[in-house]
């Protein structure tokens, strides 16, 4: 498997973890200690502790967040990369789509060979007529 596919599979792993354990747990597992979240109507949230504090203010038990990378690229040096793709939010009670959009995640390869998110952001909407 080429390295770009490894990064895409890493991204898919965290989406599957979001389904299994909730989006908060997935994001906390995904982020590096120095990671940054960019979200609408918020200043950048910097560092794992601040990300955890933000996430724990919200209840992720009423919805399921999934995402699918459309593209993954690793720098020639092999230590940084990014993925982008689409995401969906589904209400658990109605099993209906309550939100969708696009995202980008910047990744760093750690010394143990794992990939951790340095920066993650998303944009609501896909511009589709319903």
DRENGU-771882 format. One line per field, with one value per atom (N, C-alpha, C, O, CB): residue number from 1; chain; atom name; x, z, y. Coordinates in Angstrom, 1 decimal, m for minus. Glycine has a CB too. Layout:
N
nr	NUM,...
kette	A,...
atom	CA,...
x	X,...
z	Z,...
y	Y,...
//
This chain:
130
nr	1,1,1,1,1,2,2,2,2,2,3,3,3,3,3,4,4,4,4,4,5,5,5,5,5,6,6,6,6,6,7,7,7,7,7,8,8,8,8,8,9,9,9,9,9,10,10,10,10,10,11,11,11,11,11,12,12,12,12,12,13,13,13,13,13,14,14,14,14,14,15,15,15,15,15,16,16,16,16,16,17,17,17,17,17,18,18,18,18,18,19,19,19,19,19,20,20,20,20,20,21,21,21,21,21,22,22,22,22,22,23,23,23,23,23,24,24,24,24,24,25,25,25,25,25,26,26,26,26,26,27,27,27,27,27,28,28,28,28,28,29,29,29,29,29,30,30,30,30,30,31,31,31,31,31,32,32,32,32,32,33,33,33,33,33,34,34,34,34,34,35,35,35,35,35,36,36,36,36,36,37,37,37,37,37,38,38,38,38,38,39,39,39,39,39,40,40,40,40,40,41,41,41,41,41,42,42,42,42,42,43,43,43,43,43,44,44,44,44,44,45,45,45,45,45,46,46,46,46,46,47,47,47,47,47,48,48,48,48,48,49,49,49,49,49,50,50,50,50,50,51,51,51,51,51,52,52,52,52,52,53,53,53,53,53,54,54,54,54,54,55,55,55,55,55,56,56,56,56,56,57,57,57,57,57,58,58,58,58,58,59,59,59,59,59,60,60,60,60,60,61,61,61,61,61,62,62,62,62,62,63,63,63,63,63,64,64,64,64,64,65,65,65,65,65,66,66,66,66,66,67,67,67,67,67,68,68,68,68,68,69,69,69,69,69,70,70,70,70,70,71,71,71,71,71,72,72,72,72,72,73,73,73,73,73,74,74,74,74,74,75,75,75,75,75,76,76,76,76,76,77,77,77,77,77,78,78,78,78,78,79,79,79,79,79,80,80,80,80,80,81,81,81,81,81,82,82,82,82,82,83,83,83,83,83,84,84,84,84,84,85,85,85,85,85,86,86,86,86,86,87,87,87,87,87,88,88,88,88,88,89,89,89,89,89,90,90,90,90,90,91,91,91,91,91,92,92,92,92,92,93,93,93,93,93,94,94,94,94,94,95,95,95,95,95,96,96,96,96,96,97,97,97,97,97,98,98,98,98,98,99,99,99,99,99,100,100,100,100,100,101,101,101,101,101,102,102,102,102,102,103,103,103,103,103,104,104,104,104,104,105,105,105,105,105,106,106,106,106,106,107,107,107,107,107,108,108,108,108,108,109,109,109,109,109,110,110,110,110,110,111,111,111,111,111,112,112,112,112,112,113,113,113,113,113,114,114,114,114,114,115,115,115,115,115,116,116,116,116,116,117,117,117,117,117,118,118,118,118,118,119,119,119,119,119,120,120,120,120,120,121,121,121,121,121,122,122,122,122,122,123,123,123,123,123,124,124,124,124,124,125,125,125,125,125,126,126,126,126,126,127,127,127,127,127,128,128,128,128,128,129,129,129,129,129,130,130,130,130,130
kette	A,A,A,A,A,A,A,A,A,A,A,A,A,A,A,A,A,A,A,A,A,A,A,A,A,A,A,A,A,A,A,A,A,A,A,A,A,A,A,A,A,A,A,A,A,A,A,A,A,A,A,A,A,A,A,A,A,A,A,A,A,A,A,A,A,A,A,A,A,A,A,A,A,A,A,A,A,A,A,A,A,A,A,A,A,A,A,A,A,A,A,A,A,A,A,A,A,A,A,A,A,A,A,A,A,A,A,A,A,A,A,A,A,A,A,A,A,A,A,A,A,A,A,A,A,A,A,A,A,A,A,A,A,A,A,A,A,A,A,A,A,A,A,A,A,A,A,A,A,A,A,A,A,A,A,A,A,A,A,A,A,A,A,A,A,A,A,A,A,A,A,A,A,A,A,A,A,A,A,A,A,A,A,A,A,A,A,A,A,A,A,A,A,A,A,A,A,A,A,A,A,A,A,A,A,A,A,A,A,A,A,A,A,A,A,A,A,A,A,A,A,A,A,A,A,A,A,A,A,A,A,A,A,A,A,A,A,A,A,A,A,A,A,A,A,A,A,A,A,A,A,A,A,A,A,A,A,A,A,A,A,A,A,A,A,A,A,A,A,A,A,A,A,A,A,A,A,A,A,A,A,A,A,A,A,A,A,A,A,A,A,A,A,A,A,A,A,A,A,A,A,A,A,A,A,A,A,A,A,A,A,A,A,A,A,A,A,A,A,A,A,A,A,A,A,A,A,A,A,A,A,A,A,A,A,A,A,A,A,A,A,A,A,A,A,A,A,A,A,A,A,A,A,A,A,A,A,A,A,A,A,A,A,A,A,A,A,A,A,A,A,A,A,A,A,A,A,A,A,A,A,A,A,A,A,A,A,A,A,A,A,A,A,A,A,A,A,A,A,A,A,A,A,A,A,A,A,A,A,A,A,A,A,A,A,A,A,A,A,A,A,A,A,A,A,A,A,A,A,A,A,A,A,A,A,A,A,A,A,A,A,A,A,A,A,A,A,A,A,A,A,A,A,A,A,A,A,A,A,A,A,A,A,A,A,A,A,A,A,A,A,A,A,A,A,A,A,A,A,A,A,A,A,A,A,A,A,A,A,A,A,A,A,A,A,A,A,A,A,A,A,A,A,A,A,A,A,A,A,A,A,A,A,A,A,A,A,A,A,A,A,A,A,A,A,A,A,A,A,A,A,A,A,A,A,A,A,A,A,A,A,A,A,A,A,A,A,A,A,A,A,A,A,A,A,A,A,A,A,A,A,A,A,A,A,A,A,A,A,A,A,A,A,A,A,A,A,A,A,A,A,A,A,A,A,A,A,A,A,A,A,A,A,A,A,A,A,A,A,A,A,A,A,A,A,A,A,A,A,A,A,A,A,A,A,A,A,A,A,A,A,A,A,A,A,A,A,A,A,A,A,A,A,A,A,A,A,A,A,A,A,A,A,A,A,A,A,A,A,A
atom	N,CA,C,O,CB,N,CA,C,O,CB,N,CA,C,O,CB,N,CA,C,O,CB,N,CA,C,O,CB,N,CA,C,O,CB,N,CA,C,O,CB,N,CA,C,O,CB,N,CA,C,O,CB,N,CA,C,O,CB,N,CA,C,O,CB,N,CA,C,O,CB,N,CA,C,O,CB,N,CA,C,O,CB,N,CA,C,O,CB,N,CA,C,O,CB,N,CA,C,O,CB,N,CA,C,O,CB,N,CA,C,O,CB,N,CA,C,O,CB,N,CA,C,O,CB,N,CA,C,O,CB,N,CA,C,O,CB,N,CA,C,O,CB,N,CA,C,O,CB,N,CA,C,O,CB,N,CA,C,O,CB,N,CA,C,O,CB,N,CA,C,O,CB,N,CA,C,O,CB,N,CA,C,O,CB,N,CA,C,O,CB,N,CA,C,O,CB,N,CA,C,O,CB,N,CA,C,O,CB,N,CA,C,O,CB,N,CA,C,O,CB,N,CA,C,O,CB,N,CA,C,O,CB,N,CA,C,O,CB,N,CA,C,O,CB,N,CA,C,O,CB,N,CA,C,O,CB,N,CA,C,O,CB,N,CA,C,O,CB,N,CA,C,O,CB,N,CA,C,O,CB,N,CA,C,O,CB,N,CA,C,O,CB,N,CA,C,O,CB,N,CA,C,O,CB,N,CA,C,O,CB,N,CA,C,O,CB,N,CA,C,O,CB,N,CA,C,O,CB,N,CA,C,O,CB,N,CA,C,O,CB,N,CA,C,O,CB,N,CA,C,O,CB,N,CA,C,O,CB,N,CA,C,O,CB,N,CA,C,O,CB,N,CA,C,O,CB,N,CA,C,O,CB,N,CA,C,O,CB,N,CA,C,O,CB,N,CA,C,O,CB,N,CA,C,O,CB,N,CA,C,O,CB,N,CA,C,O,CB,N,CA,C,O,CB,N,CA,C,O,CB,N,CA,C,O,CB,N,CA,C,O,CB,N,CA,C,O,CB,N,CA,C,O,CB,N,CA,C,O,CB,N,CA,C,O,CB,N,CA,C,O,CB,N,CA,C,O,CB,N,CA,C,O,CB,N,CA,C,O,CB,N,CA,C,O,CB,N,CA,C,O,CB,N,CA,C,O,CB,N,CA,C,O,CB,N,CA,C,O,CB,N,CA,C,O,CB,N,CA,C,O,CB,N,CA,C,O,CB,N,CA,C,O,CB,N,CA,C,O,CB,N,CA,C,O,CB,N,CA,C,O,CB,N,CA,C,O,CB,N,CA,C,O,CB,N,CA,C,O,CB,N,CA,C,O,CB,N,CA,C,O,CB,N,CA,C,O,CB,N,CA,C,O,CB,N,CA,C,O,CB,N,CA,C,O,CB,N,CA,C,O,CB,N,CA,C,O,CB,N,CA,C,O,CB,N,CA,C,O,CB,N,CA,C,O,CB,N,CA,C,O,CB,N,CA,C,O,CB,N,CA,C,O,CB,N,CA,C,O,CB,N,CA,C,O,CB,N,CA,C,O,CB,N,CA,C,O,CB,N,CA,C,O,CB,N,CA,C,O,CB,N,CA,C,O,CB,N,CA,C,O,CB,N,CA,C,O,CB,N,CA,C,O,CB,N,CA,C,O,CB,N,CA,C,O,CB,N,CA,C,O,CB,N,CA,C,O,CB,N,CA,C,O,CB,N,CA,C,O,CB,N,CA,C,O,CB,N,CA,C,O,CB,N,CA,C,O,CB
x	0.8,0.0,0.9,1.8,m1.0,0.6,1.5,1.1,0.1,1.3,2.0,2.0,0.7,0.1,3.2,0.3,m0.9,m2.1,m3.0,m1.1,m2.2,m3.3,m3.3,m4.3,m3.3,m2.1,m2.0,m2.6,m3.3,m0.5,m2.3,m2.9,m4.4,m5.1,m2.3,m4.9,m6.4,m7.0,m8.1,m6.7,m6.4,m6.9,m6.8,m7.7,m6.1,m5.8,m5.8,m7.0,m7.6,m4.5,m7.3,m8.5,m9.7,m10.6,m8.5,m9.9,m11.1,m11.2,m12.3,m11.0,m10.0,m10.0,m10.7,m11.5,m8.6,m10.3,m10.9,m12.4,m13.2,m10.2,m12.8,m14.3,m15.0,m16.1,m14.5,m14.4,m15.0,m15.0,m16.0,m14.2,m14.0,m14.0,m15.1,m15.7,m12.6,m15.4,m16.5,m17.8,m18.6,m16.5,m18.0,m19.2,m19.3,m20.3,m19.4,m18.2,m18.1,m18.2,m18.9,m16.8,m17.4,m17.3,m17.7,m17.7,m15.8,m18.2,m18.6,m17.6,m16.4,m18.9,m18.0,m17.1,m16.1,m15.0,m17.9,m16.5,m15.6,m14.4,m13.3,m16.3,m14.7,m13.6,m12.7,m11.5,m14.1,m13.3,m12.5,m11.6,m10.4,m13.4,m12.1,m11.3,m10.2,m9.0,m12.1,m10.5,m9.5,m8.3,m7.2,m10.1,m8.7,m7.7,m6.9,m5.7,m8.3,m7.5,m6.9,m5.9,m4.9,m8.0,m6.1,m5.3,m4.0,m3.9,m6.1,m3.0,m1.7,m1.8,m2.8,m0.6,m0.9,m0.9,m0.9,m1.4,0.2,m0.3,m0.3,m1.3,m1.2,1.1,m2.3,m3.3,m4.1,m4.2,m4.1,m4.7,m5.6,m6.9,m6.8,m4.8,m8.0,m9.3,m9.8,m9.7,m10.4,m10.2,m10.9,m12.3,m12.7,m10.2,m13.2,m14.6,m15.3,m14.8,m15.2,m16.5,m17.3,m17.6,m17.9,m18.6,m17.5,m17.9,m17.0,m17.5,m19.3,m15.8,m14.9,m13.5,m13.1,m14.8,m12.7,m11.3,m10.7,m11.3,m10.7,m9.5,m8.8,m8.7,m8.3,m7.5,m8.9,m8.8,m7.4,m7.3,m10.0,m6.5,m5.1,m4.8,m5.0,m4.2,m4.2,m3.7,m4.8,m6.0,m3.3,m4.3,m5.2,m6.1,m7.3,m4.4,m5.6,m6.4,m7.6,m8.7,m5.6,m7.3,m8.3,m9.4,m10.5,m7.7,m8.9,m9.8,m10.7,m11.9,m9.0,m10.1,m10.9,m12.0,m13.2,m10.0,m11.6,m12.6,m13.7,m14.9,m11.9,m13.4,m14.4,m15.4,m16.6,m13.8,m14.8,m15.6,m16.5,m17.6,m14.7,m16.0,m16.7,m17.9,m18.7,m15.8,m18.0,m19.1,m20.3,m21.5,m18.8,m20.1,m21.2,m21.4,m20.5,m20.8,m22.7,m23.1,m23.1,m23.8,m24.5,m22.3,m22.3,m23.1,m22.9,m20.8,m24.0,m24.7,m26.0,m26.6,m25.1,m26.4,m27.6,m27.4,m28.4,m28.4,m26.2,m25.9,m24.6,m23.9,m25.6,m24.4,m23.3,m22.6,m23.2,m23.6,m21.3,m20.5,m19.6,m18.8,m19.6,m19.6,m18.7,m18.1,m18.7,m19.5,m17.0,m16.3,m15.6,m15.2,m15.3,m15.4,m14.7,m13.7,m14.0,m15.7,m12.4,m11.4,m11.6,m11.8,m10.0,m11.5,m11.5,m10.1,m9.9,m12.4,m9.2,m7.8,m6.9,m7.2,m7.7,m5.7,m4.7,m3.3,m3.1,m4.7,m2.5,m1.2,m0.2,m0.4,m1.2,1.0,2.1,3.2,3.5,2.5,3.9,5.0,6.2,6.2,5.5,7.0,8.2,9.0,9.6,9.1,9.1,9.9,9.3,9.9,10.1,8.0,7.3,6.8,6.2,8.1,6.9,6.5,5.3,4.8,7.7,4.8,3.6,2.7,3.1,3.9,1.4,0.4,m0.9,m1.1,0.3,m1.8,m3.2,m4.2,m3.9,m3.3,m5.4,m6.5,m7.6,m7.7,m7.0,m8.5,m9.7,m10.8,m10.5,m9.6,m12.0,m13.1,m14.5,m14.6,m13.0,m15.4,m16.8,m17.2,m16.6,m17.8,m18.1,m18.6,m20.1,m20.7,m18.0,m20.7,m22.1,m22.4,m21.7,m22.8,m23.4,m24.0,m25.4,m26.2,m24.0,m25.6,m26.9,m27.5,m26.8,m26.8,m28.7,m29.5,m29.8,m30.3,m30.8,m29.4,m29.6,m31.1,m31.5,m29.0,m31.9,m33.3,m34.1,m34.8,m34.0,m33.8,m34.5,m33.7,m34.2,m34.9,m32.4,m31.5,m31.6,m31.6,m31.8,m31.6,m31.7,m30.4,m29.9,m33.0,m30.1,m28.9,m29.3,m30.2,m28.3,m28.6,m28.8,m27.8,m27.9,m29.0,m26.7,m25.6,m24.6,m24.4,m24.9,m24.0,m23.0,m22.1,m22.5,m23.6,m20.9,m20.0,m18.6,m18.5,m19.8,m17.6,m16.3,m15.3,m15.6,m15.8,m14.2,m13.2,m11.8,m11.6,m13.4,m10.8,m9.4,m8.7,m9.0,m8.8,m7.8,m7.0,m5.5,m5.2,m7.4,m4.7,m3.3,m2.7,m3.0,m2.6,m1.9,m1.4,0.2,0.8,m1.8,0.7,2.1,2.4,1.7,2.6,3.4,3.8,4.7,5.6,4.6,4.3,5.0,6.2,6.3,4.1,7.1,8.3,7.9,8.6,9.1,6.7,6.3,5.6,5.2,5.4,5.6,5.0,3.5,2.9,5.2,2.9,1.4,1.3,2.2,0.8,0.1,m0.3,m1.2,m2.2,m0.9,m0.9,m1.8,m2.2,m1.3,m1.1,m3.4,m3.8,m3.2,m3.2,m5.4,m2.7,m2.1,m3.2,m3.2,m0.9,m4.0,m5.1,m6.2,m6.1,m4.5,m7.4,m8.6,m9.7,m9.8,m9.2,m10.3,m11.4,m12.4,m12.1,m10.8,m13.6,m14.7,m15.6,m15.6,m15.5,m16.2,m17.2,m18.5,m18.6,m16.7,m19.6,m20.9,m21.4,m21.1,m21.9,m22.2,m22.8,m22.0,m20.8,m23.2,m22.7,m22.1,m22.6,m22.3,m22.2,m23.5,m24.0,m25.0,m25.3,m22.9,m25.6,m26.6,m28.0,m28.3,m26.5,m28.8,m30.2,m30.9,m30.7,m30.8,m31.7,m32.5,m33.9,m34.6,m32.5
z	0.0,0.0,0.0,0.8,1.2,m0.9,m0.9,0.2,0.8,m2.3,0.6,1.8,1.8,2.8,1.9,0.6,0.6,1.0,1.7,m0.8,0.6,1.0,2.4,3.1,0.2,3.0,4.5,5.2,6.2,4.9,4.7,5.4,5.2,6.2,4.8,4.1,3.8,4.8,5.3,2.4,4.9,5.8,7.3,8.0,5.6,7.6,9.0,9.2,10.3,9.2,8.3,8.3,8.5,9.3,7.1,7.7,7.7,9.1,9.6,6.6,9.6,11.0,12.0,12.8,11.4,12.0,13.0,12.7,13.7,13.0,11.5,11.2,11.7,12.3,9.6,11.6,12.1,13.7,14.3,11.7,14.3,15.7,16.2,17.2,16.2,15.4,15.7,15.7,16.6,14.6,14.8,14.8,16.0,16.7,13.5,16.3,17.4,18.8,19.7,17.3,19.0,20.4,20.5,21.6,20.8,19.4,19.4,18.8,18.9,20.8,18.3,17.7,18.7,18.3,17.0,19.9,20.9,21.1,21.1,22.2,21.3,21.5,20.3,20.4,21.9,19.1,17.9,17.7,17.4,16.7,17.9,17.8,18.9,18.6,17.9,20.1,21.1,20.8,21.1,22.5,20.2,19.8,18.6,18.5,19.5,17.8,16.5,16.7,15.9,15.5,17.6,17.7,18.4,19.4,18.4,17.8,18.5,19.7,19.8,17.5,20.6,21.8,21.5,22.2,22.7,20.3,19.9,18.8,18.1,19.4,18.6,17.6,17.7,18.8,17.5,16.6,16.6,15.8,14.8,15.8,16.4,15.8,15.3,16.1,16.7,14.1,13.6,13.4,12.7,12.3,14.1,14.0,13.8,14.3,15.3,13.2,13.0,14.4,15.4,12.3,14.4,15.5,16.7,17.9,15.9,16.5,17.6,17.2,16.0,18.0,18.2,17.9,17.7,18.2,19.1,17.1,17.1,18.5,19.4,16.4,18.5,19.8,19.7,18.9,20.0,20.6,20.5,21.6,22.8,20.5,21.3,22.2,22.6,22.6,23.5,23.0,23.3,24.4,24.4,23.6,25.5,26.7,26.3,26.7,27.8,25.6,25.2,24.2,24.3,24.5,23.3,22.4,23.3,23.0,21.4,24.2,25.1,25.8,25.9,26.1,26.4,27.1,26.2,26.6,27.7,25.0,24.0,23.7,23.8,22.8,23.4,23.0,24.1,23.9,22.5,25.3,26.5,26.9,27.7,27.6,26.3,26.6,25.7,26.0,26.2,24.7,23.8,24.0,24.3,22.4,23.8,23.9,22.5,21.7,24.6,22.3,21.0,21.0,20.0,20.7,21.9,21.9,21.1,20.9,23.4,20.6,19.8,18.3,17.5,20.2,17.9,16.4,16.2,17.1,16.0,14.9,14.5,13.4,12.4,13.9,13.6,12.6,11.9,12.5,13.3,10.6,9.7,8.7,8.3,9.1,8.2,7.1,6.2,6.6,7.7,5.0,4.0,3.3,2.6,3.0,3.4,2.6,1.1,0.6,3.0,0.4,m1.1,m1.7,m2.8,m1.6,m0.9,m1.3,m0.1,0.9,m2.1,m0.3,0.7,0.0,m1.0,1.5,0.6,0.1,1.2,2.2,m0.8,1.0,2.0,1.3,0.2,2.5,2.1,1.6,1.3,1.8,2.6,0.4,0.0,1.2,1.2,m1.0,2.2,3.4,4.2,5.0,4.3,4.0,4.6,6.0,6.6,4.6,6.5,7.9,8.1,9.2,8.6,7.0,7.0,5.9,4.8,7.0,6.0,5.0,5.3,6.3,4.8,4.3,4.5,3.8,2.9,4.0,4.4,3.7,3.6,4.4,4.6,2.6,2.6,2.1,1.4,1.7,2.4,2.0,2.4,2.6,2.5,2.6,3.0,4.3,4.7,1.9,5.0,6.2,6.3,5.5,7.5,7.1,7.3,8.8,9.6,6.6,9.3,10.6,10.5,9.8,11.4,11.2,11.2,12.6,13.5,10.6,12.7,13.9,14.2,13.3,13.9,15.4,15.7,15.8,15.4,17.0,16.4,16.5,15.2,15.0,17.4,14.3,13.0,11.9,10.8,12.6,12.2,11.2,9.9,8.8,10.9,10.1,8.9,8.9,10.0,8.9,7.8,7.7,8.2,7.7,6.2,9.2,9.8,9.4,9.6,11.3,8.8,8.4,7.5,7.6,9.6,6.6,5.8,5.3,5.3,4.6,4.9,4.5,4.1,3.8,5.5,4.0,3.6,4.8,5.7,2.4,4.8,5.8,5.2,4.1,6.9,6.0,5.7,7.0,8.0,4.9,7.0,8.2,7.8,6.8,8.8,8.5,8.3,9.4,10.6,8.5,8.9,9.7,9.9,9.0,9.1,11.0,11.2,11.6,12.4,12.3,11.0,11.3,12.6,12.6,10.1,13.5,14.8,14.7,13.8,15.9,15.7,15.7,15.7,15.1,16.9,16.2,16.3,15.0,14.8,17.4,14.0,12.7,12.6,11.5,12.4,13.7,13.7,13.1,13.1,15.1,12.7,12.2,13.2,13.6,10.8,13.5,14.4,13.7,13.0,15.8,14.0,13.4,14.1,15.3,13.5,13.2,13.7,13.6,14.4,13.0,12.6,12.4,11.6,10.7,11.5,12.1,11.5,11.4,12.3,12.3,10.2,10.0,9.1,8.3,9.5,9.2,8.3,7.9,8.5,8.9,6.8,6.2,6.0,5.4,4.9,6.6,6.5,5.0,4.3,7.4,4.6,3.3,2.2,2.1,3.0,1.2,0.0,m1.3,m2.4,m0.1,m1.1,m2.2,m3.1,m4.2,m3.1,m2.5,m3.2,m3.0,m1.9,m2.7,m4.0,m3.8,m3.3,m3.9,m5.2,m2.3,m1.8,m2.3,m1.9,m0.3
y	m1.2,0.0,1.2,1.3,0.0,2.2,3.4,4.3,4.2,4.1,5.1,6.0,6.9,7.1,6.8,7.4,8.2,7.4,7.9,8.8,6.1,5.3,5.0,4.9,4.0,4.9,4.7,5.9,5.7,4.5,7.1,8.2,8.3,8.6,9.5,7.9,7.9,6.8,7.1,7.6,5.7,4.6,5.1,4.7,3.4,5.9,6.4,7.3,7.2,7.2,8.2,9.0,8.2,8.5,10.0,7.2,6.3,5.6,5.4,5.3,5.2,4.6,5.5,5.0,4.2,6.7,7.6,7.9,8.1,9.0,7.8,7.9,6.7,6.8,8.0,5.5,4.3,4.4,3.9,3.1,4.9,5.1,6.1,5.9,5.6,7.1,8.0,7.3,7.5,9.1,6.3,5.5,4.6,4.5,4.7,4.0,3.1,3.7,3.2,2.2,4.8,5.4,6.8,7.4,5.3,7.4,8.8,9.7,9.4,9.2,10.8,11.8,12.4,12.6,12.9,12.6,13.2,12.3,12.8,13.5,11.0,10.1,10.0,9.9,8.7,10.0,9.9,11.1,10.9,9.8,12.3,13.5,13.5,13.9,14.7,13.1,13.1,12.1,12.4,12.8,11.0,10.0,10.4,10.1,8.6,11.2,11.6,12.7,12.8,12.1,13.7,14.9,14.6,13.9,15.9,15.3,15.4,16.3,17.1,16.0,16.3,17.1,18.6,19.4,16.8,19.0,20.4,20.7,21.7,20.7,19.8,20.0,21.2,21.8,18.8,21.7,22.8,22.5,21.9,24.0,22.9,22.7,24.1,25.1,22.1,24.2,25.4,25.1,24.2,25.9,25.8,25.6,26.9,28.0,24.9,26.9,28.1,28.8,28.1,27.8,30.1,30.9,30.7,30.9,30.7,30.2,30.0,30.5,30.4,28.5,31.0,31.2,29.8,28.8,32.1,29.7,28.4,27.8,28.5,28.6,26.5,25.8,25.1,24.2,24.8,25.5,25.0,24.1,24.4,26.2,22.9,22.0,21.0,21.2,22.7,19.8,18.7,19.0,18.6,17.4,19.6,19.9,20.8,20.6,20.5,21.9,22.8,22.2,22.4,24.0,21.3,20.6,19.7,19.6,19.7,19.0,18.1,18.9,18.5,17.4,20.1,20.9,21.3,21.3,22.1,21.7,22.1,21.0,21.1,22.7,19.8,18.7,18.2,17.8,17.6,18.2,17.7,18.5,18.1,17.5,19.8,20.6,20.2,20.5,22.1,19.3,18.9,17.4,16.6,19.2,17.0,15.7,15.0,15.5,15.6,14.0,13.4,12.1,11.3,13.1,11.9,10.6,10.6,9.6,10.3,11.8,11.9,11.9,11.9,13.1,11.9,11.9,11.0,10.6,13.3,10.7,10.0,10.8,11.3,8.6,11.1,11.8,10.9,10.1,13.0,10.9,10.1,11.0,12.0,8.9,10.5,11.3,10.3,9.2,12.3,10.8,9.9,10.8,11.8,9.3,10.4,11.2,11.0,9.9,10.8,12.1,12.0,12.1,11.7,13.2,12.6,12.8,12.8,13.3,14.1,12.2,12.1,12.4,11.8,10.8,13.2,13.4,13.6,14.2,14.7,12.9,13.0,13.7,13.5,11.6,14.6,15.4,14.4,13.3,16.4,14.9,14.0,13.6,12.5,14.8,14.4,14.1,13.0,12.3,15.3,12.7,11.6,11.9,11.0,10.5,13.1,13.3,14.2,14.4,14.0,14.7,15.6,15.2,14.7,17.1,15.4,15.1,15.8,16.4,13.6,15.6,16.1,15.3,14.6,17.6,15.3,14.7,15.7,16.6,13.4,15.5,16.3,15.4,14.4,17.5,15.7,14.9,15.5,16.7,13.5,14.6,15.0,14.4,13.3,14.7,15.0,14.4,14.5,15.2,15.2,13.6,13.6,13.5,12.8,12.4,14.2,14.1,13.5,14.0,15.5,12.4,11.7,11.7,11.3,10.2,12.1,12.0,10.6,9.9,12.9,10.1,8.7,8.3,7.2,8.4,9.2,8.8,8.7,7.8,9.9,9.6,9.6,9.0,8.7,11.0,8.7,8.2,9.0,8.5,6.7,10.3,11.2,12.1,12.4,12.1,12.6,13.5,14.9,15.5,13.5,15.3,16.7,17.7,18.9,16.6,17.2,18.1,17.3,16.1,18.7,18.1,17.5,18.7,19.8,16.8,18.3,19.3,18.8,17.6,20.4,19.6,19.2,19.5,20.3,20.0,18.8,19.0,18.9,18.4,18.0,19.4,19.1,18.9,19.5,20.3,17.9,17.6,17.6,16.9,16.2,18.2,18.2,17.3,17.4,19.7,16.3,15.2,15.3,15.9,13.9,14.8,14.7,13.2,12.6,15.6,12.7,11.3,11.3,12.1,10.6,10.5,10.5,9.5,8.7,10.1,9.5,8.7,7.2,6.4,8.9,6.8,5.4,5.0,3.8,5.2,5.9,5.6,5.9,5.8,4.2,6.3,6.7,8.1,8.9,6.5,8.4,9.7,10.4,9.8,9.7,11.6,12.4,13.7,14.3,12.7,14.2,15.4,16.7,16.8,15.5,17.5,18.8,19.9,20.8,19.2,19.8,20.8,20.2,19.4,22.0,20.5,20.0,21.1,21.9,18.8,21.2,22.2,21.6,20.8,23.5,22.1,21.7,22.9,23.9,20.6,22.7,23.7,23.0,22.0,24.3,23.7,23.2,23.3,24.3,23.9,22.3,22.4,21.9,22.0,23.8,21.3,20.8,21.5,21.1,19.3,22.5,23.2,22.4,22.7,23.6,21.3,20.5,21.0,21.5,19.0,21.0,21.3,20.1,19.0,21.8,20.2,19.1,19.0,18.1,19.1
//
